[in-house]
Amino acid sequence: MKTEGKLLNKKGQTAVEYIVTAAGLFTAIISFYVLYSHLVPQQFEQGAKVILSEYEAGS
C-alpha cells in the first residue's frame, strides 16, 4: 500500500504543477494583452501625427 500512497501523492503533485503552470501562463498572457492594448493605440497616434505633419509640410 505504500506504493499506492506514493502514486496518489505523485499524481496530486503533478496536478498542482499543471495548475500553477497554467495560472502563470494565463497571468503572462493577460499582462501582455494589457500592456499592448495601451501601447499599440499610442503608437498609431504617434505615427498618424508624423504622417500628417509630413503631409502638411509637403503641401
C-alpha positions as CSV (number, residue, x, y, z in Angstrom):
1,M,0.0,0.0,0.0
2,K,3.0,2.3,0.4
3,T,3.5,2.5,-3.4
4,E,-0.2,3.3,-3.9
5,G,0.0,6.2,-1.5
6,K,3.1,7.5,-3.2
7,L,1.4,7.2,-6.6
8,L,-1.6,9.2,-5.4
9,N,0.8,11.8,-3.9
10,K,2.7,12.0,-7.2
11,K,-0.5,12.5,-9.1
12,G,-1.6,15.2,-6.8
13,Q,1.8,16.9,-7.1
14,T,1.6,16.7,-10.9
15,A,-1.9,18.2,-10.9
16,V,-0.8,21.1,-8.7
17,E,2.2,21.7,-11.0
18,Y,-0.1,21.8,-14.0
19,I,-2.4,24.2,-12.3
20,V,0.4,26.5,-11.2
21,T,1.9,26.5,-14.7
22,A,-1.4,27.2,-16.3
23,A,-2.1,30.1,-13.9
24,G,1.4,31.5,-14.6
25,L,0.9,31.3,-18.4
26,F,-2.6,32.9,-18.1
27,T,-1.2,35.7,-16.0
28,A,1.6,36.3,-18.5
29,I,-0.8,36.4,-21.4
30,I,-3.2,38.8,-19.7
31,S,-0.2,41.0,-18.7
32,F,1.0,41.2,-22.3
33,Y,-2.6,41.9,-23.5
34,V,-3.0,44.8,-21.1
35,L,0.4,46.2,-22.0
36,Y,-0.1,46.0,-25.7
37,S,-3.7,47.2,-25.6
38,H,-2.4,50.5,-24.3
39,L,0.8,50.6,-26.2
40,V,-0.5,49.9,-29.8
41,P,-3.1,52.7,-29.9
42,Q,-0.4,55.2,-28.7
43,Q,1.9,54.0,-31.5
44,F,-0.8,54.5,-34.1
45,E,-1.5,58.1,-32.8
46,Q,2.2,58.9,-32.9
47,G,2.5,57.5,-36.4
48,A,-0.6,59.4,-37.6
49,K,0.9,62.7,-36.2
50,V,4.2,62.1,-38.1
51,I,2.3,61.3,-41.3
52,L,0.1,64.3,-41.0
53,S,3.0,66.6,-40.3
54,E,4.9,65.3,-43.3
55,Y,1.9,65.7,-45.5
56,E,1.2,69.3,-44.3
57,A,4.9,70.2,-44.8
58,G,4.8,68.8,-48.4
59,S,1.7,70.8,-49.3
